Amino acid sequence: MRILGIDPGLRVTGFGVVDMVGADLAYVASGTISTQHLDTRALPSRLKVLFDGIGEVVQRYQPTCASVEIVFVNVNPQSTLLLGQARGALITALVTANLPVAEYTALQMKQAVVGYGRADKTQIQAMVQRLLSLPGLPGPDAADALGLAITHAHAGKAMARMALADGVGGAGAAASGNGKSSYKDGRRR
């Protein structure tokens, strides 16, 4: 199984790809997609860069599934809304590529990778380096993305079994649908 982890951000989005063979994890790739070169008021252009960038990552590395960090509610509602839009563009790119998408909180990722839910960025970077036998520390955004991929590698199987049993989310829900849009036409005059 090849897992793509994504740490969403409107300015910088981290991505990390790992292979899971049995219980072993192997590093494939990681990096960032940046919109910092664009005007901060150009939201549609920034969202397109994120959408296209994740599309390129999916095309290049051919993951079989993806995991994305769940947005937390920030003190600043405007920042939360902008981050949510970036996350939406990223998830849309993933489902457009027909990838199953799992979602984890930062707390869940930190617990899975470091063993402590309040771990800081440097602790995450160090554990990701150790778990994937990397020669150096990954950048903070890439480390979070790799951490999300690692989290899914550990938790994904159990969550997939629960989703199939409950008939909600994951592959179970996708398999039960007819693959058609649920759009319904609105009222007309």
HELIX and SHEET records of a PDB file:
HELIX    1   1 LEU A   43  TYR A   61  1                                  19    
HELIX    2   2 PRO A   77  THR A   96  1                                  20    
HELIX    3   3 ALA A  106  VAL A  113  1                                   8    
HELIX    4   4 LYS A  121  LEU A  131  1                                  11    
HELIX    5   5 PRO A  140  ASP A  166  1                                  27    
HELIX    6   6 GLY A  170  SER A  176  1                                   7    
SHEET    1   A 5 ASP A  24  SER A  34  0                                        
SHEET    2   A 5 VAL A  12  VAL A  21 -1                                        
SHEET    3   A 5 ARG A   2  ASP A   7 -1                                        
SHEET    4   A 5 CYS A  65  GLU A  69  1                                        
SHEET    5   A 5 VAL A 101  TYR A 104  1                                        
END                                                                             
